[in-house]
Structures are given as C-alpha cells and as structure tokens.
Amino acid sequence: MNFLRGVMGGQPTGPQPTGAETIQKLCDRVASSTLLEDRRDAVRALKSLSKKYRVEVGNMAMDHLVRILQTDRSDTEILGYALDTLYNIICNDEEEEPDESEEENQQKQEDDLGAQFTDKFVQETENVTLLLTLLEEFDFHVRWPGVKLLTALLKNQCAQVQGIILVSPMGVSRLMDLLADSREVIRNDGLLLLQQLTKGNAAIQKIVAFENAFERLLDIITEEGSSDGGIVVEDCLLLLLNLLKNNSSNQNFFKEGSYIQKMKPWFEVGDDNSGWSAQKVTNLHLMLQLVRVMVSPVNSPGATASCQKAMFQCGLLQQLCTILMATGVPADILTETINTVSEVIRGSEVNQDYFASVNAPSNPPRPAIVVLLMSMVNERQPFVLRCAVLYCFQCFLYKNHKGQGEIVATLLPSTIDANSISAGQLLCGGLFSADSLSNWCAAVALAHALQDNLTQKEQLLRVQLATSLGKPPVSLLQQCTNILSQGSRVQTKVGLLMLLCTWISNCPIAVMHFLHNQDNVPFLTGQISENLGEDERLVQGLCALLLGICIYYNDNSLENYTKEKLKQLIEKRIGKENFVEKLGFITKHELYSRAAQKPQPAFSTPEHMLFDHEFTKLVKELEGMITKAVLKSSEEEKKEEEVKKTLEQHDSIVTQYKELIREQDSQINELKEQVTLLTSQNEKMQSTMTQQLSQIQQHKDQYNILKLKLGKDNQQTGNQAEAAHVNGLQPEELSQLREQLEELQRQNQLLQTQLGEKDSLITSLKAEGVPSAEGSTSGVTVIQREVELLKAQLQKQTAEITQLQSERQELLRGSDTTAAVPGDNSLYTEKIAELESRLSAQTAENQKLKAEVQTLLESQESMEKDFASASSTAAIMQAEKSKLQQEVQESKKEQDDLLMLLADQDQKILSLKQRLKDLGETIEDEDDLDSKDQFDDDDDDEEDEEECDE
C-alpha cells in the first residue's frame, strides 16, 4: 500500500522509479493480488497513468485489463476503471498539447498508436463479444465507458469490428437498447456509437432499421425540439442519413412506415426568420439532405417516384416552397432548399405542375420560376445559389414537355407581354449579357427547354430578336452564331455551342436553317482547322460535333451543303483523321467525366463550369455515329442506304407478320375463351343430363311399380283400361275416324232420301193401277218389296252407324278425362287399323248401294213410262211386261249381290259391336234379337220371291 501511496502522490522516500517500472509493478499487482481491493487500486493507478504513459500501459497492461473484465464481473467499480484505461490507450483524442516542433510527428504517432492497440484488442474476437456483454450492465460506471470504448474501436478499425458485431448473437440489438436509456449521456454517446457502426455496412443498416430505429430517432428529434434542437438532433439526423443513403431497402421501409409524413413539421418556419443559430442552420441543412436522399436521382426511378408522390400528398413539397419564397432565410439554407425542391419535382409531372403554379409574395405576384431565373442571371448572386437555380430549372423541365412548351412560348412573338417579365426574356437577356457565367447558364437552361422535344426545336426557329434601331430583326439561331464569330470568352462559346448542338440534333429543319447562313460552315471549318491553345481545344471539339450533326441529320434539301459535299469539304480543309481527333477532345477533357457523374452541377469555381450532364449524354450518343458518318465513303453510304431500305422492307414485312400473329393470337385467345366457355357449359349440361337421367330412371322405377299396381286394377276395371288405351290415340287418327264416320252418315242420309222418293213413286203407281196390266202390277209389287227390304237394311245400317258415332263420342270424352297409360300403343294401333279397314269396306258397300238405288230409279222411270202407255194399249203393256220381267231378273241378280254384301256388312258390324264390347261398351240384347229377326225376315223374303217367280 505504501507503494501505491507513492504512486498516487505521496512523499518520495528514495530514488524515484521510472514510469515503465511503475506500470510493470502495477501490472504484477493486478495479476498476483488476491484481494479485490488491491486489484482495484492497481487498476485505478493504471488509469491515472494511461494518458501520460499510453504506450507503456498499452503494451504491458492490456492483457491484464482484459482478464479483469473477464474475472471481476461482480465489481462494477473495477470494471469501470479497466474500461476507462482501455479507452485512454485506444482513443486518439490527446488533450495535452505537444511541442510545436514535434506537433506533426506526434499526431501521426498518436494515430498509429490507436490503430495498433485496436488491432491488438480485436485480434481476439472474444474481447469485442465480452465488451458487448458488459453493455448489458445498467450501472453507469460500466455502461458509459463501454460505449465510449466500443466507439473508439469502431473509429480505428471500423470494418473489422463491424464484422465481429454482425456475427455476434443479439449484438446490434444490445446496442439499440442504448437509445432507450433514460440517462441522456449514455443515449447521446449511443447515437455516436451507432453512427460509427452503420458507416458503409448495408447489412448492419438494415438490422438497425428493423430494430425500430426510425421511430426512436424521430421521437428523439421531436423531443429535442426538431430544427431548434441541439447537438443531439444533429446526431440523430446523421444516423438517419447513414441508414438511408444508398440503401434502397431502408428507404422503402422508411416510406412504407409513413415516416415521410413525420418530416413535414421540421420545415415549419415562422414569419420572423431573423437570428438563426448555427445549430439550427446545421440541423435544417441535414433535414434537407435527408429529404434529398429519399428522392435522389441515383435511386431507382420507381422508388423515387413513390417518394415524390408521398411528399406532395403530405404537403412536404408545399412546405419547402414556402421556405423557398420566405424572406430572411440564410443563403446556405436557401441554396439547399432549392436543391431539395429540384429533386422532389424532377421527373414528377404532378410536382412539376404544382411548382409552376407557385408565386412569390411580391406585388404584383410573380411565378417562382421567374424569380429564381432572375437570381440565376444576376452576377451579384452567390455562385452556389446560381448553380442551385440552374439545377432547379433543369429538374423542372426534365421529362416535362408541357413545361418546355410554356418556356418556349414566352419567346414567341404572339405570346410576349411587354408589361411583365417572362422566363424567356430572362433567358435571352442572360444569353447575350456581358457576364460569361450568365451566358453559360442561360444557354444550358434554354437547351433543357429543347431536350428531346422536336416540336419546341421547330418552334424556337420562329423567335426573332431586335438587335438595334433601323436594322431588321434576326433569328435567335443566327444571333447565337453571330456571337460565336465575334470572339467571345471560352465559357460563352462552350455554352452557345452546347445550345446549338442540342437544338439542331435530330431536327433536319433546324439543320437546314443553320446551313442556310453562308457564314456558318466556313466559321466552323476555320475553327476546327486552326492550331489553337489548350483552352480552345474544347471549342474545336464542340465545333466538330456541331458540323458532324449537320452531316448526320442533313436531309440534302440544300444543294450546296448536302452530306456528300460537307464530307468533301472536311476532307479537303480539315482531313477526316484530324476531324475525328478534334471531335475526341470533348470526352478527353477533365471536366467532362465529372459532369457525367450526376445531374446536379457541382463546380468548385465558375471557371470550371463548362459541361452539362445532359449534354454529356448527347455527346456519348452522337460521337460514334458522327465518326462513322464522316469516315464512310459515298459508295459505302449507298450500300448502307440500300441495306437500310432492305432492312426497312424486312422490318415492314416482319411488322405485318407480327400484326398478323397478334391478330391470330387474339383470335386464338378468343377461341380458347369460347372453348373454355363451351367446355364449362358442356360440363354443366352433362351434369344436368346425368341428373335428369337419374330422375328418369327413378320415374321409370316408380312407373313400373305403378304399372304393376294398375295391372291389378285393370283386371278388375277393364273398361277404364280400354278407355286408357283409346287415350293413346294420336290426334291425326282421331280426326280421320271422325271424317270417315261423317262421310258414312251423309251417304246413309242420301240413300234414305232416294228410298223415300222410290216409295212415293211406288205409292203413286199403285194409285194409278191398270187392270190389264196384272203382270206389271205383280212385278211392281215385287220391286216394291225389294225396295222396302233395301230400305229396312239401310235404316238398320244407319242405326248402326249412329250407334258407332255415339260410341266414338264417348271414347273421345274418355280421352279428355282419363290419364294416358303408356305401353300398349302397338296393340292399339293394330286395332285402329282393323277398324279403318272395316270402315273402308263399309264405304265401298255404300257406293254399291248407291249404284243399286240409281238402277232402281231408272227402273222406276221406265215403269212410269210403261204405266203411262198401259192406259192406251195392252200390247204395249205386254211388251213392257216382258221388258219388266227382264229388268226384274237383272234387278234380282243385283239384289242378290246386294244382299250378300249386306250380309257381309252385317257380319262386320257384329264384329265391330263385339269389339266395342271388348273395349268396355255395353250393347243391349235387343240389338242382337233385331239382327236375328232381320235375318229371318230376309229368309222369308227370299222364299216369297221364289214363289212369286214360280
């Protein structure tokens, strides 16, 4: 302990040991002491010596200090001393000022020492893991030194320590817990630690972002007062920049988490903007940079567009425009705000339209674009501000054909307003001012109004400028070439040449206008062929580019300046190889590659402001094509033209085939859709059919069951079954039966009338009877009997037909009231056919009866003649008697035939009656008796006729 008192400042008792000896003894005490208090005192002594004897403590005590961290975890005090000692030997922040003579060497040695000790510490990855474990200790004397030590390690060996933390389980999560510490010192140092941890490591950046870092950092910024906050806000913003810059995953997470909307309150500034503190300027500058990171042109177009849309919808763009037009805003904040607005509106049509509608708070109000252009062409404004305005104007016109048309329209004679200042007037004023920087900025701005817009290139040819009183106006194109030929500054020439190249490229009409001036081509060839200084080489290259554009986009409308003649001119006055060499001066310039890197103009001095980003793209596109066009001979060009024509023909054919294929594809798709639709319909119909078939099968089964039941009922009720068979008749068959029965009825009525006439004739003949004509009277009597017999038969037939008709009517009524019973259609068809045959036979018999009746009528007429002549002479009566006898014999034969036919008809009628009985109709017995009596009467009549003959 006396030794420790001597080291800690006690009175010397002997010769003083050196620093290295003291540190060695302290290290031995730390390694060998068994008491915790002794080790603690020794470590505290090493801490006090670590700044003065940094090298000795680092070399001798580092291993012992690490061992203390491993073994004495229970004592927070000794842990704190050990961590502080390690921090002192690793950190490069030296508080003591070295001598002036040794200042530079001392600084280098300090940097080297920090890196050496850091390497020694992280060689064992367990040391970093141990340090991460110690950060879980809540004790302030352990956690705070641990945070500072890990931060120093990251500063000295960032990549190596990041790798160890990344593979350590829960390593990043433990560090994120520092932001939730209630002690501001630890939280603030935790921010510094996370800044170092997230530098250049996308994997750690993603882990930190998904550990809810955005929410915590934005909450801290709000708690600290946003832009009015202190250094803590600055640290949070720096950490946010580390997490979002060049990390598309975190940017998308930031946007999807609606954190862009939470940025709007940062930019709410009041009317009184005087007295901005340096910290507020820094904070707001970082906030603007954070917005630019989200919409940077280097991001993917889709991500940039979505962020631009979100910024417009939440009102962030409107808030930035308010700052842009506010008064009292510091110059650097205003410049950064202009750059931020530029990238928020770049390529976004909605945002560009809104920016075009913003007016400055002046009297009268002026568009914000006009106010900004006034600053750009004003040589008194700061250089960075003018560059920012140019960038803003370029972003406003980027892919904005509508905005390009509005700018060019302000230069046209029909739209010029003498009472107000327009953007076109400001650009023309800057283009022809005495300030070369204004010339360059105006030329580049006007070139962006023509970028990729053939319509505006042609419209700008209409612009006329009044040079002086008494002289006619000249075109803007001619005025630009006039200024070039007057020998202006290099910056002005470069700006005008870039404008002309952009203007006439891909515009044959503008090329024709340019070549129409006889002085332009000689001026360009003279500039290219001269041996100028180093500064003028760029001008020579641009002149070569301009002349090459005149060749490449020449439509040969001017005879003196066709493609071939211009190439011959180059070959004679310049030389093709020399021309190509001069053309290469553009891309070989040191400022060309710098301008090609990003769209924003970034120049250290106004003199370096020579190239525009979009123009570098144009040069890259045209250089190779112009070189080929100049070096090719006329024959090669003709061959190429032929090849082009052939290719165009092939392309047209291919296009036609493509269109045909597209049509066929569309037809195939339509047919496929139809097939799919029909397939689905077929499937539905198949399913429906299957269901119906199953239902039909069920109905069949039910029908079979009912048929069995009805079969039993039909045996008991035959009449109903037969009626059911009749119900199976077809409507056509029923109508035919109706017609046949009606025809038979009419025939019977006709026979009855004829018989009635014969009866009346016979009665009259009886009344006029002649005595001398007995034979004739007997013959007439025989004929009368025969006629009566026929009459009886016809009456009987009529009665039968009437009965059949009544039965038919009953059957028809039965068909209307009784349900049809399927199954016996074939049997019933045979029965109907039989009935039809019988009815046809009956019809034939009726025809025969008609013939007989006709014969009888003829006989009656002859008898009337006979009876009329019988009154005059008996001889005539005898002759007539013999004649009558002959006629009677003939009539007898006919009557025999008729009787036979009637017998057949009666038989058929009987069979029909029997059929009706079978069908269920009831036939009275009297009919049968009448039929028998009728047959008996017929037999008696035959006997009487035989007796009469005898």
C-alpha positions, 0 to 999 in steps of 0.5 A: 500500500505504501507503494501505491501511496507513492504512486498516487502522490505521496512523499518520495522516500528514495530514488524515484522509479521510472514510469515503465517500472511503475506500470510493470509493478502495477501490472504484477499487482493486478495479476498476483493480488488476491484481494479485490481491493488491491486489484482495484487500486492497481487498476485505478493507478493504471488509469491515472497513468494511461494518458501520460504513459499510453504506450507503456500501459498499452503494451504491458497492461492490456492483457491484464485489463482484459482478464479483469473484465473477464474475472471481476464481473461482480465489481462494477467499480473495477470494471469501470476503471479497466474500461476507462484505461482501455479507452485512454490507450485506444482513443486518439483524442490527446488533450495535452498539447505537444511541442510545436516542433514535434506537433506533426510527428506526434499526431501521426504517432498518436494515430498509429498508436490507436490503430495498433492497440485496436488491432491488438484488442480485436485480434481476439474476437472474444474481447469485442463479444465480452465488451458487448456483454458488459453493455448489458450492465445498467450501472453507469460506471460500466455502461458509459465507458463501454460505449465510449470504448466500443466507439473508439474501436469502431473509429480505428478499425471500423470494418473489422469490428463491424464484422465481429458485431454482425456475427455476434448473437443479439449484438446490434440489438444490445446496442439499440437498447442504448437509445432507450436509456433514460440517462441522456449521456449514455443515449447521446454517446449511443447515437455516436456509437451507432453512427460509427457502426452503420458507416458503409455496412448495408447489412448492419443498416438494415438490422438497425432499421428493423430494430425500430430505429426510425421511430426512436430517432424521430421521437428523439428529434421531436423531443429535442425540439426538431430544427431548434434542437441541439447537438443531439438532433444533429446526431440523430439526423446523421444516423438517419442519413447513414441508414438511408443513403444508398440503401434502397431497402431502408428507404422503402421501409422508411416510406412504407412506415409513413415516416415521410409524413413525420418530416413535414413539421421540421420545415415549419418556419415562422414569419420572423426568420431573423437570428438563426443559430448555427445549430439550427442552420446545421440541423435544417441543412441535414433535414434537407439532405435527408429529404434529398436522399429519399428522392435522389436521382441515383435511386431507382426511378420507381422508388423515387417516384413513390417518394415524390408522390408521398411528399406532395400528398403530405404537403412536404413539397408545399412546405419547402416552397414556402421556405423557398419564397420566405424572406430572411432565410440564410443563403446556405439554407436557401441554396439547399432548399432549392436543391431539395425542391429540384429533386422532389419535382424532377421527373414528377409531372404532378410536382412539376405542375404544382411548382409552376403554379407557385408565386412569390409574395411580391406585388404584383405576384410573380411565378417562382420560376421567374424569380429564381431565373432572375437570381440565376442571371444576376452576377451579384448572386452567390455562385452556389445559389446560381448553380442551385437555380440552374439545377432547379430549372433543369429538374423542372423541365426534365421529362416535362414537355408541357413545361418546355412548351410554356418556356418556349412560348414566352419567346414567341412573338404572339405570346410576349407581354411587354408589361411583365417579365417572362422566363424567356426574356430572362433567358435571352437577356442572360444569353447575350449579357456581358457576364460569361457565367450568365451566358453559360447558364442561360444557354444550358437552361434554354437547351433543357427547354429543347431536350428531346422535344422536336416540336419546341426545336421547330418552334424556337426557329420562329423567335426573332430578336431586335438587335438595334434601331433601323436594322431588321430583326434576326433569328435567335439561331443566327444571333447565337452564331453571330456571337460565336464569330465575334470572339467571345470568352471560352465559357460563352462559346462552350455554352452557345455551342452546347445550345446549338448542338442540342437544338439542331440534333435530330431536327433536319429543319433546324439543320437546314436553317443553320446551313442556310447562313453562308457564314456558318460552315466556313466559321466552323471549318476555320475553327476546327482547322486552326492550331489553337491553345489548350483552352480552345481545344474544347471549342474545336471539339464542340465545333466538330460535333456541331458540323458532324450533326449537320452531316448526320441529320442533313436531309440534302434539301440544300444543294450546296451543303448536302452530306456528300459535299460537307464530307468533301469539304472536311476532307479537303480543309480539315482531313477526316483523321484530324476531324475525328481527333478534334471531335475526341477532345470533348470526352478527353477533357477533365471536366467532362467525366465529372459532369457525367457523374450526376445531374446536379452541377457541382463546380468548385469555381465558375471557371470550371463550369463548362459541361452539362450532364445532359449534354454529356449524354448527347455527346456519348450518343452522337460521337460514334455515329458522327465518326462513322458518318464522316469516315464512310465513303459515298459508295459505302453510304449507298450500300448502307442506304440500300441495306437500310431500305432492305432492312426497312422492307424486312422490318415492314414485312416482319411488322405485318407478320407480327400484326398478323400473329397478334391478330391470330393470337387474339383470335386464338385467345378468343377461341380458347375463351369460347372453348373454355366457355363451351367446355364449362357449359358442356360440363354443366349440361352433362351434369344436368343430363346425368341428373335428369337421367337419374330422375328418369330412371327413378320415374321409370322405377316408380312407373313400373311399380305403378304399372304393376299396381294398375295391372291389378286394377285393370283386371278388375276395371277393364273398361277404364283400361280400354278407355286408357288405351283409346287415350293413346290415340294420336290426334291425326287418327282421331280426326280421320275416324271422325271424317270417315264416320261423317262421310258414312252418315251423309251417304246413309242420309242420301240413300234414305232420301232416294228410298223415300222418293222410290216409295212415293213413286211406288205409292203413286203407281199403285194409285194409278193401277191398270187392270190389264196390266196384272203382270206389271202390277205383280212385278211392281209389287215385287220391286216394291218389296225389294225396295222396302227390304233395301230400305229396312237394311239401310235404316238398320245400317244407319242405326248402326252407324249412329250407334258407332258415332255415339260410341266414338263420342264417348271414347273421345270424352274418355280421352279428355278425362282419363290419364294416358297409360303408356305401353300398349300403343302397338296393340292399339294401333293394330286395332285402329287399323282393323277398324279403318279397314272395316270402315273402308269396306263399309264405304265401298258397300255404300257406293254399291248401294248407291249404284243399286238405288240409281238402277232402281230409279231408272227402273222406276222411270221406265215403269212410269213410262210403261204405266203411262202407255198401259192406259192406251194399249195392252200390247204395249203393256205386254211388251213392257211386261216382258221388258219388266220381267227382264229388268226384274231378273237383272234387278234380282241378280243385283239384289242378290249381290246386294244382299250378300254384301249386306250380309257381309256388312252385317257380319262386320258390324257384329264384329265391330259391336263385339269389339266395342264390347271388348273395349268396355261398351255395353250393347243391349240384347235387343240389338242382337234379337233385331239382327236375328229377326232381320235375318229371318225376315230376309229368309222369308223374303227370299222364299216369297220371291221364289214363289212369286217367280214360280 
